[in-house]
Amino acid sequence: MLEDDPQMMADPQNRLALTAIAQNAGQGRWRTEAMRSHASPRLIFVARGQGRITIAGLTSGFGANNLIYIPAGTMYGFEVGPTVFGQMLTVPSAMADEWPLEPKHLRLRDVLAQKELAVHLDALERELKSDQTGNQRAAHYHLGLLAIYFVRQLETRSEDSTDTRKDSAAARLVAAYTDLIERDFHEHEGVADYAAKLGVTPTHLARVCKQTSGKSALSLLNDRILFEARLLLRDTDSPVRQIAGDLGFGSAAYFTRAFQTQTGLTPSQFRKKGPLAQA
């Protein structure tokens, strides 16, 4: 896990990276706001600014000196305004066991805790940017220390990291719904199909999604599908017809209509705009 193994480093799920939130947002608002998940965990640090984040269908506010942990496979999206400054850490899957099993939102109010976090992040970033021998191994060691710091903060500041809404029946239902979306969104099933799998009516599912996230059940579903579509259009050379099929659309024409309705651009137009595409 801590060796400078080129084969391991080449595996996207075992990549360790630290990027500025503004860097992701600058590539299109959809890069941050649209619902998505990752194959490896993410840790978001908000240094300043405020906004809202939706994790597993539960929306909450975030502010300065907030740490938000998102496990692999968890659907999320967050609003990033011009005043938000922070970093996103990609945690290698090989080190996921050192982090919590569930999403955690930690609000650091203690100045000493804030300074300690800065030390960990600065050391990690320094090694990632270094070309010295063993820099990757050192970066992984610093990540391990950051994981210990995070767990200790959770233990000592549990009142700042526990969202009691997560224990509600509504939150559990929406979390189950987002889990199903992550598993089955390629099948192009409708809200009614997901509701049936969950043993509830589409009306009830729509109501609780609105209650916990401020978004409709259909919006959460479409958002996730469209994020994947944008990703495939931007980051691969796959033909539009193939992408349509991979996402469960019956035809390229159907996919094009759905994509254009939501973004104002056809898939080809979105792809042609490249980094300038903000839709």
C-alpha positions as CSV (number, residue, x, y, z in Angstrom):
1,M,0.0,0.0,0.0
2,L,2.8,2.4,0.8
3,E,5.3,1.3,-1.9
4,D,6.1,3.4,-5.0
5,D,4.5,0.7,-7.2
6,P,4.0,2.1,-10.7
7,Q,1.3,-0.5,-11.5
8,M,-0.6,0.4,-8.4
9,M,-0.2,4.1,-9.1
10,A,-1.6,3.6,-12.6
11,D,-4.8,2.2,-11.2
12,P,-7.3,5.1,-11.1
13,Q,-8.9,3.6,-7.9
14,N,-5.6,3.8,-6.1
15,R,-4.7,7.3,-7.3
16,L,-3.8,9.8,-4.5
17,A,-4.5,13.4,-5.6
18,L,-5.2,16.8,-4.1
19,T,-6.9,19.3,-6.3
20,A,-8.4,22.8,-5.8
21,I,-12.2,22.8,-5.8
22,A,-12.0,25.8,-8.2
23,Q,-10.1,23.7,-10.6
24,N,-13.0,21.2,-10.9
25,A,-15.7,24.0,-11.0
26,G,-13.7,25.8,-13.7
27,Q,-14.3,22.8,-16.0
28,G,-18.0,23.3,-15.9
29,R,-20.5,23.7,-13.1
30,W,-21.7,20.1,-13.8
31,R,-18.3,18.9,-12.6
32,T,-19.3,19.7,-9.1
33,E,-23.1,20.3,-9.0
34,A,-24.4,17.3,-10.9
35,M,-25.0,14.0,-9.0
36,R,-22.2,11.6,-9.3
37,S,-20.1,9.0,-7.4
38,H,-16.5,7.8,-7.5
39,A,-14.9,4.4,-7.3
40,S,-12.6,5.6,-4.5
41,P,-13.4,7.9,-1.5
42,R,-13.2,11.7,-1.5
43,L,-12.5,14.2,1.2
44,I,-13.6,17.8,0.7
45,F,-12.0,20.6,2.7
46,V,-13.7,24.0,2.5
47,A,-11.3,26.7,3.7
48,R,-13.7,29.6,3.1
49,G,-17.0,30.3,1.6
50,Q,-20.3,28.5,1.9
51,G,-22.8,26.5,-0.1
52,R,-24.9,23.4,-0.1
53,I,-24.0,19.7,-0.6
54,T,-26.3,16.7,-1.3
55,I,-24.9,13.4,-0.2
56,A,-27.0,10.2,-0.6
57,G,-30.0,12.4,-1.1
58,L,-29.6,14.5,2.0
59,T,-28.8,18.2,1.5
60,S,-27.0,20.3,4.1
61,G,-25.1,23.5,4.2
62,F,-21.3,23.8,4.4
63,G,-19.0,26.7,5.5
64,A,-15.5,27.6,6.3
65,N,-13.3,25.0,8.0
66,N,-15.6,22.1,7.0
67,L,-14.3,18.6,6.2
68,I,-16.7,16.4,4.3
69,Y,-15.9,12.7,3.7
70,I,-17.7,10.8,0.9
71,P,-17.2,7.0,0.7
72,A,-16.7,5.2,-2.6
73,G,-20.0,4.7,-4.5
74,T,-21.9,7.4,-2.6
75,M,-23.9,9.7,-4.8
76,Y,-23.3,13.4,-4.2
77,G,-23.2,16.9,-5.7
78,F,-22.4,20.3,-4.3
79,E,-22.9,24.0,-5.2
80,V,-19.7,25.9,-5.5
81,G,-20.0,29.7,-5.6
82,P,-17.3,32.2,-6.5
83,T,-16.3,32.7,-2.9
84,V,-15.7,29.0,-2.1
85,F,-12.1,28.0,-1.7
86,G,-10.9,24.6,-0.8
87,Q,-9.5,21.3,-1.9
88,M,-10.7,17.8,-2.8
89,L,-8.6,14.8,-1.8
90,T,-8.8,11.6,-3.8
91,V,-8.3,8.7,-1.3
92,P,-6.8,5.5,-2.8
93,S,-9.2,2.5,-2.5
94,A,-6.3,0.6,-0.9
95,M,-6.5,3.0,2.0
96,A,-10.3,3.2,2.3
97,D,-10.4,0.9,5.4
98,E,-8.7,3.7,7.4
99,W,-11.7,6.0,6.8
100,P,-15.3,5.8,8.0
101,L,-17.8,3.6,6.3
102,E,-20.4,6.3,6.0
103,P,-20.4,10.0,4.9
104,K,-19.2,12.4,7.5
105,H,-19.4,16.2,7.8
106,L,-17.1,17.7,10.3
107,R,-17.2,21.4,11.2
108,L,-13.9,22.5,12.7
109,R,-14.5,25.3,15.2
110,D,-11.4,24.9,17.2
111,V,-8.4,26.9,16.0
112,L,-5.9,24.3,17.1
113,A,-7.7,21.6,15.1
114,Q,-7.8,23.9,12.1
115,K,-4.0,24.5,12.4
116,E,-3.3,20.8,12.7
117,L,-5.3,20.1,9.6
118,A,-3.4,22.7,7.7
119,V,-0.1,21.0,8.7
120,H,-1.4,17.6,7.4
121,L,-2.7,19.0,4.1
122,D,0.5,21.1,3.5
123,A,2.8,18.1,4.1
124,L,0.7,15.9,1.8
125,E,0.6,18.5,-1.0
126,R,4.3,19.1,-0.7
127,E,5.1,15.4,-1.2
128,L,2.7,15.1,-4.1
129,K,4.4,18.0,-5.9
130,S,7.9,16.7,-5.0
131,D,10.1,14.8,-7.4
132,Q,12.3,13.4,-4.6
133,T,12.8,9.7,-4.1
134,G,10.0,8.1,-2.1
135,N,7.6,11.1,-2.5
136,Q,4.6,8.9,-3.2
137,R,5.4,6.7,-0.2
138,A,5.7,9.8,1.9
139,A,2.5,11.2,0.6
140,H,0.7,7.9,1.5
141,Y,2.1,8.1,5.0
142,H,0.8,11.7,5.4
143,L,-2.6,10.5,4.2
144,G,-2.6,7.8,6.9
145,L,-1.8,10.5,9.5
146,L,-4.7,12.6,8.0
147,A,-7.0,9.6,8.4
148,I,-6.1,9.3,12.1
149,Y,-6.6,13.0,12.6
150,F,-10.0,12.8,10.9
151,V,-11.2,9.9,13.1
152,R,-10.0,11.5,16.2
153,Q,-11.8,14.7,15.4
154,L,-15.0,12.6,14.8
155,E,-14.6,11.1,18.3
156,T,-14.0,14.3,20.1
157,R,-16.5,16.5,18.2
158,S,-19.3,14.0,17.5
159,E,-21.9,16.7,18.0
160,D,-20.4,18.6,15.1
161,S,-20.3,15.6,12.7
162,T,-23.6,13.8,13.4
163,D,-26.6,14.7,11.3
164,T,-29.6,13.3,13.2
165,R,-31.7,13.5,10.1
166,K,-29.8,10.5,8.7
167,D,-31.7,8.3,11.2
168,S,-35.1,9.3,9.9
169,A,-37.1,6.9,7.7
170,A,-37.2,9.5,4.9
171,A,-33.4,9.8,4.8
172,R,-32.9,6.0,4.9
173,L,-35.4,5.7,2.0
174,V,-33.7,8.3,-0.1
175,A,-30.2,6.9,0.7
176,A,-31.5,3.5,-0.5
177,Y,-32.9,5.2,-3.7
178,T,-29.5,6.8,-4.5
179,D,-27.8,3.5,-3.9
180,L,-30.1,1.9,-6.4
181,I,-29.5,4.7,-8.9
182,E,-25.8,4.2,-8.7
183,R,-26.3,0.5,-9.3
184,D,-28.9,0.6,-12.0
185,F,-28.8,4.0,-13.8
186,H,-27.4,2.3,-16.9
187,E,-30.7,0.4,-17.2
188,H,-32.6,3.6,-18.0
189,E,-35.4,2.7,-15.6
190,G,-38.0,5.3,-14.4
191,V,-38.8,6.5,-11.0
192,A,-41.8,4.1,-10.8
193,D,-39.4,1.2,-11.3
194,Y,-37.1,2.3,-8.5
195,A,-40.1,2.9,-6.2
196,A,-41.3,-0.6,-6.9
197,K,-37.9,-2.0,-5.9
198,L,-38.1,0.0,-2.7
199,G,-41.6,-1.1,-2.0
200,V,-43.1,2.4,-2.0
201,T,-45.3,4.4,-4.4
202,P,-43.7,6.8,-6.8
203,T,-45.6,9.7,-5.1
204,H,-44.2,8.8,-1.7
205,L,-40.6,8.5,-3.1
206,A,-41.0,11.9,-4.8
207,R,-42.2,13.5,-1.6
208,V,-39.4,12.3,0.6
209,C,-36.7,13.2,-2.0
210,K,-38.1,16.7,-2.0
211,Q,-38.1,16.7,1.8
212,T,-34.5,15.6,2.3
213,S,-32.7,17.0,-0.7
214,G,-34.9,19.8,-2.1
215,K,-34.8,17.9,-5.4
216,S,-37.4,15.6,-7.0
217,A,-36.8,11.9,-7.4
218,L,-36.8,12.4,-11.2
219,S,-34.2,15.2,-10.9
220,L,-31.8,13.1,-8.8
221,L,-32.1,10.3,-11.4
222,N,-31.7,12.5,-14.5
223,D,-28.9,14.4,-12.9
224,R,-26.9,11.2,-12.3
225,I,-27.5,9.9,-15.9
226,L,-26.6,13.2,-17.4
227,F,-23.4,13.5,-15.4
228,E,-22.3,10.2,-16.8
229,A,-23.3,11.3,-20.3
230,R,-21.2,14.5,-20.0
231,L,-18.3,12.6,-18.6
232,L,-18.3,10.1,-21.5
233,L,-18.7,12.8,-24.1
234,R,-15.9,14.9,-22.7
235,D,-13.4,12.3,-21.6
236,T,-13.8,9.5,-24.2
237,D,-14.0,9.2,-28.0
238,S,-17.0,6.9,-27.8
239,P,-19.6,7.5,-30.5
240,V,-22.8,9.2,-29.4
241,R,-24.7,6.0,-30.4
242,Q,-22.5,3.9,-28.1
243,I,-22.9,6.2,-25.2
244,A,-26.7,6.2,-25.7
245,G,-26.7,2.4,-25.6
246,D,-24.4,2.3,-22.6
247,L,-26.8,4.5,-20.6
248,G,-29.8,2.5,-21.6
249,F,-31.4,4.8,-24.2
250,G,-33.3,3.0,-26.9
251,S,-31.7,5.1,-29.7
252,A,-29.1,7.9,-30.3
253,A,-32.0,10.1,-31.3
254,Y,-33.8,9.6,-28.0
255,F,-30.6,10.2,-26.1
256,T,-29.9,13.4,-28.1
257,R,-33.4,14.8,-27.4
258,A,-33.1,14.0,-23.7
259,F,-29.6,15.5,-23.4
260,Q,-30.6,18.7,-25.3
261,T,-33.7,19.2,-23.2
262,Q,-31.6,19.2,-20.1
263,T,-28.5,21.1,-21.2
264,G,-29.6,23.2,-24.2
265,L,-26.9,21.5,-26.3
266,T,-26.8,18.3,-28.4
267,P,-24.3,15.7,-27.4
268,S,-22.1,16.6,-30.4
269,Q,-22.3,20.3,-29.6
270,F,-21.3,19.6,-26.0
271,R,-18.4,17.5,-27.1
272,K,-17.2,20.1,-29.6
273,K,-17.1,22.8,-26.9
274,G,-14.7,20.7,-24.9
275,P,-13.4,22.6,-21.8
276,L,-15.7,25.5,-22.6
277,A,-18.9,23.5,-22.1
278,Q,-20.6,24.7,-19.0
279,A,-24.0,23.0,-19.6
